[in-house]
């Protein structure tokens, strides 16, 4: 008879905690990493002594359940045998294409693909998540969406299990992934109806979806569109079915709010703001009246200090 596995024993390190006028002592507070925010974004950053104890717990569990491993494998095989592994979603038509996902037999991750309408032989693979996942202990694609003009495909990937996603944009003409991916995202994003802009949700250090940003898909600075000041509220982004408005939502378990941004020609807003800067310059330096020259000061100040409210990363008023 073999010796029974010995469970690991966590060391005691009493910590005195005062909360709400009461004092309690936690012998195992050391198991919460003081650097937990960084650990949420990168699990490999967990403190060495915490990792050692968790690995010992896992090893103990494996040892205790070793006798039933054949039964576990048999149950898994039976459940897997009832699943159609080489399955595919129904194709969704959009313009000249129909988009779908499918799985190869034995694969843990899907393939995102499209084909010309009515042409089952003309498949084009957009991303093969199984291939992307190779070499990673964890890999998950969250949001995935093609641009309205069908020239781009964006997808959000988490390779840490942290739920902090990186958003990549692939040029479907060249097959290349565009430089400068979005980082620290919840994985939620939408293309503007003209396909030029990407709106995405930023996740803060406490893992809260707190802000909405936008950027030109083919390269520009990120511009803050909306920041939710209430720490109990979480934000999201979408687009109306008519594709006439970008939708920004914020809410908790009891309250929700919705804001709309007209989605037609979003670039025109930036151009209009720059025309406003030129007009302010003309009023300030071209007026024959001293008071007339001062009229533009409040607008110039607003452009300088709150450029995001005008849809700009910066303006000439900064200079």
C-alpha positions as a Markdown table, in Angstrom:
| # | Residue | x | y | z |
|---|---|---|---|---|
| 1 | Unk | 0.0 | 0.0 | 0.0 |
| 2 | Unk | 1.4 | 3.4 | -1.0 |
| 3 | Unk | 1.6 | 6.3 | 1.4 |
| 4 | Unk | -1.3 | 8.7 | 1.2 |
| 5 | Unk | -0.4 | 12.1 | -0.3 |
| 6 | Unk | 0.3 | 14.8 | 2.3 |
| 7 | Unk | -1.5 | 18.0 | 1.9 |
| 8 | Unk | 0.5 | 21.2 | 1.8 |
| 9 | Unk | 0.1 | 23.4 | 4.9 |
| 10 | Unk | 0.0 | 27.1 | 4.4 |
| 11 | Unk | 2.2 | 29.1 | 6.8 |
| 12 | Unk | 0.5 | 31.4 | 9.3 |
| 13 | Unk | 1.5 | 35.0 | 9.2 |
| 14 | Unk | -0.9 | 36.9 | 11.5 |
| 15 | Unk | -2.0 | 40.3 | 10.1 |
| 16 | Unk | -4.0 | 42.7 | 12.2 |
| 17 | Unk | -6.8 | 44.4 | 10.2 |
| 18 | Unk | -9.0 | 47.3 | 11.4 |
| 19 | Unk | -12.3 | 47.7 | 9.5 |
| 20 | Unk | -15.5 | 49.5 | 10.5 |
| 21 | Unk | -14.4 | 49.9 | 14.1 |
| 22 | Unk | -13.6 | 46.2 | 14.5 |
| 23 | Unk | -10.3 | 44.4 | 14.6 |
| 24 | Unk | -9.7 | 41.0 | 13.1 |
| 25 | Unk | -6.6 | 38.9 | 12.6 |
| 26 | Unk | -6.0 | 37.1 | 9.2 |
| 27 | Unk | -3.4 | 34.4 | 9.4 |
| 28 | Unk | -3.4 | 33.9 | 5.6 |
| 29 | Unk | -3.5 | 37.5 | 4.3 |
| 30 | Unk | -0.1 | 36.9 | 2.8 |
| 31 | Unk | -1.9 | 34.7 | 0.1 |
| 32 | Unk | -3.3 | 38.0 | -1.4 |
| 33 | Unk | -0.5 | 39.5 | -3.5 |
| 34 | Unk | 0.0 | 43.2 | -2.6 |
| 35 | Unk | 0.7 | 43.6 | -6.3 |
| 36 | Unk | -2.6 | 42.1 | -7.3 |
| 37 | Unk | -3.5 | 44.7 | -9.9 |
| 38 | Unk | -0.4 | 43.8 | -11.9 |
| 39 | Unk | -1.0 | 40.1 | -11.4 |
| 40 | Unk | -4.5 | 40.5 | -12.9 |
| 41 | Unk | -2.9 | 41.8 | -16.1 |
| 42 | Unk | 0.0 | 39.3 | -16.0 |
| 43 | Unk | -0.5 | 36.2 | -13.8 |
| 44 | Unk | 3.2 | 35.3 | -14.1 |
| 45 | Unk | 3.9 | 38.4 | -11.9 |
| 46 | Unk | 2.4 | 36.7 | -8.8 |
| 47 | Unk | 4.8 | 36.5 | -5.8 |
| 48 | Unk | 7.0 | 33.4 | -5.8 |
| 49 | Unk | 5.9 | 32.1 | -2.3 |
| 50 | Unk | 2.2 | 32.4 | -3.4 |
| 51 | Unk | 2.9 | 30.6 | -6.6 |
| 52 | Unk | 4.8 | 27.8 | -4.8 |
| 53 | Unk | 1.8 | 27.2 | -2.5 |
| 54 | Unk | -0.7 | 27.2 | -5.3 |
| 55 | Unk | 1.4 | 24.7 | -7.3 |
| 56 | Unk | 1.7 | 22.5 | -4.2 |
| 57 | Unk | -2.1 | 22.5 | -3.8 |
| 58 | Unk | -2.5 | 21.6 | -7.5 |
| 59 | Unk | 0.0 | 18.8 | -7.2 |
| 60 | Unk | -1.8 | 17.4 | -4.1 |
| 61 | Unk | -5.1 | 17.5 | -5.9 |
| 62 | Unk | -3.6 | 15.5 | -8.8 |
| 63 | Unk | -2.1 | 13.0 | -6.4 |
| 64 | Unk | -5.4 | 12.4 | -4.5 |
| 65 | Unk | -7.4 | 12.0 | -7.7 |
| 66 | Unk | -4.8 | 9.9 | -9.5 |
| 67 | Unk | -6.7 | 6.6 | -8.9 |
| 68 | Unk | -9.8 | 8.0 | -10.7 |
| 69 | Unk | -7.9 | 9.5 | -13.6 |
| 70 | Unk | -9.0 | 6.6 | -16.0 |
| 71 | Unk | -12.6 | 7.3 | -15.0 |
| 72 | Unk | -12.1 | 11.0 | -15.7 |
| 73 | Unk | -10.7 | 10.2 | -19.1 |
| 74 | Unk | -13.5 | 7.9 | -19.9 |
| 75 | Unk | -16.2 | 10.4 | -18.9 |
| 76 | Unk | -14.5 | 13.1 | -20.9 |
| 77 | Unk | -14.2 | 10.9 | -24.0 |
| 78 | Unk | -17.9 | 10.0 | -23.7 |
| 79 | Unk | -19.0 | 13.6 | -23.4 |
| 80 | Unk | -16.7 | 14.6 | -26.3 |
| 81 | Unk | -18.1 | 11.8 | -28.4 |
| 82 | Unk | -21.6 | 13.4 | -28.2 |
| 83 | Unk | -20.3 | 16.6 | -29.7 |
| 84 | Unk | -20.0 | 17.3 | -33.4 |
| 85 | Unk | -16.4 | 18.5 | -33.4 |
| 86 | Unk | -16.2 | 19.7 | -37.0 |
| 87 | Unk | -19.2 | 22.0 | -36.6 |
| 88 | Unk | -19.8 | 25.4 | -38.1 |
| 89 | Unk | -22.1 | 28.3 | -37.4 |
| 90 | Unk | -24.8 | 29.4 | -39.8 |
| 91 | Unk | -23.3 | 31.8 | -42.4 |
| 92 | Unk | -24.4 | 35.4 | -41.8 |
| 93 | Unk | -24.7 | 37.3 | -45.1 |
| 94 | Unk | -23.4 | 40.9 | -45.3 |
| 95 | Unk | -22.9 | 42.6 | -48.6 |
| 96 | Unk | -21.0 | 40.4 | -51.1 |
| 97 | Unk | -19.9 | 37.9 | -48.4 |
| 98 | Unk | -21.3 | 35.5 | -45.8 |
| 99 | Unk | -19.3 | 35.2 | -42.5 |
| 100 | Unk | -19.1 | 32.2 | -40.2 |
| 101 | Unk | -17.0 | 30.3 | -37.7 |
| 102 | Unk | -16.1 | 26.6 | -37.9 |
| 103 | Unk | -14.1 | 24.1 | -35.9 |
| 104 | Unk | -11.7 | 21.4 | -37.2 |
| 105 | Unk | -12.0 | 18.0 | -35.5 |
| 106 | Unk | -9.8 | 18.0 | -32.4 |
| 107 | Unk | -9.2 | 21.7 | -32.3 |
| 108 | Unk | -10.0 | 23.7 | -29.2 |
| 109 | Unk | -10.4 | 27.0 | -31.0 |
| 110 | Unk | -12.5 | 28.2 | -34.0 |
| 111 | Unk | -11.6 | 29.4 | -37.4 |
| 112 | Unk | -13.2 | 32.7 | -38.5 |
| 113 | Unk | -13.9 | 32.7 | -42.2 |
| 114 | Unk | -16.0 | 34.1 | -45.0 |
| 115 | Unk | -16.9 | 33.2 | -48.6 |
| 116 | Unk | -18.7 | 34.9 | -51.5 |
| 117 | Unk | -22.4 | 34.6 | -51.2 |
| 118 | Unk | -23.6 | 31.2 | -52.5 |
| 119 | Unk | -20.1 | 30.0 | -53.2 |
| 120 | Unk | -19.3 | 27.2 | -50.6 |
| 121 | Unk | -15.9 | 26.5 | -52.3 |
| 122 | Unk | -14.6 | 30.1 | -52.0 |
| 123 | Unk | -13.6 | 30.1 | -48.4 |
| 124 | Unk | -11.2 | 32.8 | -47.1 |
| 125 | Unk | -9.8 | 32.2 | -43.6 |
| 126 | Unk | -9.8 | 35.5 | -41.7 |
| 127 | Unk | -8.1 | 34.1 | -38.5 |
| 128 | Unk | -7.2 | 30.6 | -37.4 |
| 129 | Unk | -7.4 | 30.9 | -33.6 |
| 130 | Unk | -6.0 | 27.4 | -33.1 |
| 131 | Unk | -2.8 | 28.5 | -34.9 |
| 132 | Unk | -2.7 | 31.7 | -33.0 |
| 133 | Unk | -3.0 | 29.8 | -29.7 |
| 134 | Unk | 0.1 | 27.6 | -30.3 |
| 135 | Unk | 2.8 | 28.2 | -27.7 |
| 136 | Unk | 0.4 | 29.8 | -25.2 |
| 137 | Unk | -0.8 | 28.1 | -22.0 |
| 138 | Unk | -4.0 | 30.1 | -22.4 |
| 139 | Unk | -5.5 | 31.9 | -25.4 |
| 140 | Unk | -8.9 | 33.3 | -26.1 |
| 141 | Unk | -10.4 | 35.5 | -28.7 |
| 142 | Unk | -13.2 | 37.8 | -27.4 |
| 143 | Unk | -14.7 | 40.2 | -29.9 |
| 144 | Unk | -14.2 | 39.6 | -33.6 |
| 145 | Unk | -15.7 | 41.8 | -36.4 |
| 146 | Unk | -15.2 | 42.8 | -40.0 |
| 147 | Unk | -15.2 | 46.4 | -41.1 |
| 148 | Unk | -18.3 | 47.6 | -43.0 |
| 149 | Unk | -16.4 | 47.8 | -46.2 |
| 150 | Unk | -15.1 | 44.2 | -45.8 |
| 151 | Unk | -11.4 | 45.3 | -46.1 |
| 152 | Unk | -10.4 | 44.8 | -42.4 |
| 153 | Unk | -11.0 | 42.2 | -39.7 |
| 154 | Unk | -10.4 | 43.1 | -36.0 |
| 155 | Unk | -10.2 | 40.6 | -33.2 |
| 156 | Unk | -9.4 | 40.9 | -29.4 |
| 157 | Unk | -7.0 | 38.3 | -27.9 |
| 158 | Unk | -6.1 | 37.5 | -24.3 |
| 159 | Unk | -3.1 | 35.2 | -24.0 |
| 160 | Unk | -2.8 | 35.5 | -20.2 |
| 161 | Unk | -6.2 | 34.7 | -18.8 |
| 162 | Unk | -6.3 | 38.2 | -17.3 |
| 163 | Unk | -9.3 | 39.4 | -19.3 |
| 164 | Unk | -7.1 | 42.3 | -20.5 |
| 165 | Unk | -7.4 | 42.0 | -24.3 |
| 166 | Unk | -5.2 | 43.3 | -27.1 |
| 167 | Unk | -7.2 | 44.3 | -30.2 |
| 168 | Unk | -5.5 | 43.5 | -33.6 |
| 169 | Unk | -6.6 | 44.7 | -37.0 |
| 170 | Unk | -5.9 | 42.6 | -40.0 |
| 171 | Unk | -5.8 | 44.0 | -43.6 |
| 172 | Unk | -7.7 | 41.5 | -45.6 |
| 173 | Unk | -6.1 | 42.7 | -48.9 |
| 174 | Unk | -2.5 | 42.1 | -47.8 |
| 175 | Unk | -3.1 | 39.6 | -45.0 |
| 176 | Unk | -0.9 | 41.7 | -42.7 |
| 177 | Unk | -1.8 | 42.8 | -39.2 |
| 178 | Unk | -1.6 | 46.6 | -38.8 |
| 179 | Unk | 1.0 | 47.9 | -36.4 |
| 180 | Unk | 0.1 | 49.5 | -33.1 |
| 181 | Unk | -2.6 | 47.2 | -31.6 |
| 182 | Unk | -4.9 | 48.5 | -28.9 |
| 183 | Unk | -3.9 | 47.3 | -25.4 |
| 184 | Unk | -5.6 | 47.2 | -22.0 |
| 185 | Unk | -9.1 | 46.6 | -23.5 |
| 186 | Unk | -12.1 | 44.6 | -22.3 |
| 187 | Unk | -12.2 | 43.1 | -25.8 |
| 188 | Unk | -15.3 | 45.1 | -26.8 |
| 189 | Unk | -15.1 | 47.3 | -29.9 |
| 190 | Unk | -17.0 | 48.4 | -32.9 |
| 191 | Unk | -16.0 | 49.9 | -36.3 |
| 192 | Unk | -17.6 | 53.2 | -37.3 |
| 193 | Unk | -20.0 | 52.8 | -40.3 |
| 194 | Unk | -17.5 | 54.3 | -42.7 |
| 195 | Unk | -14.9 | 51.8 | -41.5 |
| 196 | Unk | -12.3 | 54.5 | -40.7 |
| 197 | Unk | -12.6 | 54.5 | -36.9 |
| 198 | Unk | -12.4 | 51.9 | -34.1 |
| 199 | Unk | -14.2 | 52.6 | -30.9 |
| 200 | Unk | -13.1 | 50.4 | -28.0 |
| 201 | Unk | -13.5 | 50.0 | -24.2 |
| 202 | Unk | -10.6 | 50.6 | -21.9 |
| 203 | Unk | -10.2 | 48.5 | -18.7 |
| 204 | Unk | -8.6 | 50.2 | -15.7 |
| 205 | Unk | -6.2 | 48.8 | -13.1 |
| 206 | Unk | -9.2 | 47.6 | -11.0 |
| 207 | Unk | -10.5 | 45.6 | -14.1 |
| 208 | Unk | -13.4 | 48.0 | -14.5 |
| 209 | Unk | -14.6 | 49.0 | -18.0 |
| 210 | Unk | -14.2 | 52.7 | -17.4 |
| 211 | Unk | -13.6 | 54.6 | -20.6 |
| 212 | Unk | -14.4 | 54.6 | -24.3 |
| 213 | Unk | -11.6 | 55.6 | -26.8 |
| 214 | Unk | -11.5 | 55.9 | -30.5 |
| 215 | Unk | -8.7 | 55.9 | -33.1 |
| 216 | Unk | -8.3 | 55.9 | -36.8 |
| 217 | Unk | -8.1 | 52.2 | -37.8 |
| 218 | Unk | -5.0 | 52.8 | -39.9 |
| 219 | Unk | -3.1 | 54.8 | -37.3 |
| 220 | Unk | -3.7 | 57.8 | -35.0 |
| 221 | Unk | -3.5 | 58.7 | -31.4 |
| 222 | Unk | -6.2 | 57.3 | -29.1 |
| 223 | Unk | -8.8 | 60.0 | -28.2 |
| 224 | Unk | -10.9 | 59.6 | -25.1 |
| 225 | Unk | -14.6 | 59.8 | -26.1 |
| 226 | Unk | -16.2 | 59.1 | -22.7 |
| 227 | Unk | -15.1 | 58.5 | -19.1 |
| 228 | Unk | -17.5 | 57.1 | -16.5 |
| 229 | Unk | -16.8 | 58.9 | -13.2 |
| 230 | Unk | -18.9 | 56.6 | -11.0 |
| 231 | Unk | -16.6 | 53.7 | -9.9 |
| 232 | Unk | -19.7 | 51.5 | -9.6 |
| 233 | Unk | -20.7 | 51.9 | -13.2 |
| 234 | Unk | -19.3 | 49.9 | -16.2 |
| 235 | Unk | -19.3 | 51.1 | -19.8 |
| 236 | Unk | -19.8 | 49.4 | -23.1 |
| 237 | Unk | -19.9 | 50.4 | -26.8 |
| 238 | Unk | -22.0 | 49.3 | -29.8 |
| 239 | Unk | -23.7 | 50.5 | -32.9 |
| 240 | Unk | -27.3 | 50.8 | -33.8 |
| 241 | Unk | -28.9 | 48.4 | -36.3 |
| 242 | Unk | -29.3 | 51.3 | -38.7 |
| 243 | Unk | -25.5 | 52.0 | -38.2 |
| 244 | Unk | -26.5 | 55.6 | -37.8 |
| 245 | Unk | -25.2 | 56.0 | -34.3 |
| 246 | Unk | -22.4 | 54.8 | -32.0 |
| 247 | Unk | -23.9 | 53.7 | -28.7 |
| 248 | Unk | -22.2 | 54.2 | -25.4 |
| 249 | Unk | -23.8 | 52.5 | -22.4 |
| 250 | Unk | -23.0 | 52.7 | -18.7 |
| 251 | Unk | -24.7 | 51.0 | -15.9 |
| 252 | Unk | -24.7 | 48.9 | -12.7 |
| 253 | Unk | -27.1 | 46.2 | -11.5 |
| 254 | Unk | -29.9 | 48.8 | -11.0 |
| 255 | Unk | -29.3 | 51.8 | -13.3 |
| 256 | Unk | -28.3 | 52.2 | -16.9 |
| 257 | Unk | -27.6 | 55.1 | -19.2 |
| 258 | Unk | -27.3 | 55.3 | -23.0 |
| 259 | Unk | -25.5 | 58.0 | -25.1 |
| 260 | Unk | -25.5 | 58.3 | -28.8 |
| 261 | Unk | -22.9 | 59.7 | -31.2 |
| 262 | Unk | -23.9 | 60.4 | -34.8 |
| 263 | Unk | -21.9 | 58.0 | -36.8 |
| 264 | Unk | -22.1 | 59.8 | -40.2 |
| 265 | Unk | -18.7 | 61.1 | -41.3 |
| 266 | Unk | -17.0 | 61.2 | -38.0 |
| 267 | Unk | -13.9 | 62.8 | -39.6 |
| 268 | Unk | -16.0 | 65.9 | -40.4 |
| 269 | Unk | -16.1 | 66.8 | -36.7 |
| 270 | Unk | -12.4 | 67.1 | -36.5 |
| 271 | Unk | -12.3 | 69.2 | -39.7 |
| 272 | Unk | -14.9 | 71.5 | -38.3 |
| 273 | Unk | -13.0 | 71.9 | -35.1 |
| 274 | Unk | -9.9 | 72.9 | -37.1 |
| 275 | Unk | -12.0 | 75.5 | -39.0 |
| 276 | Unk | -13.1 | 76.8 | -35.6 |
| 277 | Unk | -9.4 | 77.2 | -34.6 |
| 278 | Unk | -8.8 | 79.2 | -37.8 |
| 279 | Unk | -11.8 | 81.4 | -37.1 |
| 280 | Unk | -10.6 | 82.1 | -33.6 |
| 281 | Unk | -7.2 | 83.1 | -35.0 |
| 282 | Unk | -8.8 | 85.4 | -37.5 |
| 283 | Unk | -10.9 | 87.1 | -34.7 |
| 284 | Unk | -7.9 | 87.4 | -32.4 |
| 285 | Unk | -5.3 | 88.7 | -34.8 |
| 286 | Unk | -7.5 | 90.3 | -37.5 |
| 287 | Unk | -10.0 | 92.3 | -35.5 |
| 288 | Unk | -9.5 | 96.1 | -35.6 |
| 289 | Unk | -11.2 | 96.3 | -32.2 |
| 290 | Unk | -9.4 | 95.2 | -29.0 |
| 291 | Unk | -12.6 | 93.8 | -27.5 |
| 292 | Unk | -13.4 | 92.0 | -30.7 |
| 293 | Unk | -10.0 | 90.3 | -30.6 |
| 294 | Unk | -10.8 | 89.0 | -27.1 |
| 295 | Unk | -14.1 | 87.4 | -28.1 |
| 296 | Unk | -12.5 | 84.1 | -29.2 |
| 297 | Unk | -10.5 | 83.6 | -25.9 |
| 298 | Unk | -13.1 | 81.3 | -24.2 |
| 299 | Unk | -13.4 | 79.1 | -27.3 |
| 300 | Unk | -9.6 | 78.9 | -27.7 |
| 301 | Unk | -9.2 | 78.0 | -24.1 |
| 302 | Unk | -11.8 | 75.2 | -24.4 |
| 303 | Unk | -10.1 | 73.8 | -27.5 |
| 304 | Unk | -6.7 | 73.9 | -25.7 |
| 305 | Unk | -7.8 | 72.3 | -22.4 |
| 306 | Unk | -10.6 | 70.0 | -23.6 |
| 307 | Unk | -9.6 | 68.8 | -27.1 |
| 308 | Unk | -11.3 | 65.4 | -26.7 |
| 309 | Unk | -14.6 | 67.2 | -26.3 |
| 310 | Unk | -14.2 | 68.4 | -29.9 |
| 311 | Unk | -13.1 | 65.0 | -31.2 |
| 312 | Unk | -9.4 | 66.0 | -31.3 |
| 313 | Unk | -6.2 | 64.6 | -29.8 |
| 314 | Unk | -4.7 | 68.1 | -30.0 |
| 315 | Unk | -5.3 | 71.4 | -31.8 |
| 316 | Unk | -3.3 | 74.3 | -33.1 |
| 317 | Unk | -4.5 | 76.0 | -29.9 |
| 318 | Unk | -2.0 | 73.9 | -28.0 |
| 319 | Unk | 0.8 | 75.6 | -29.6 |
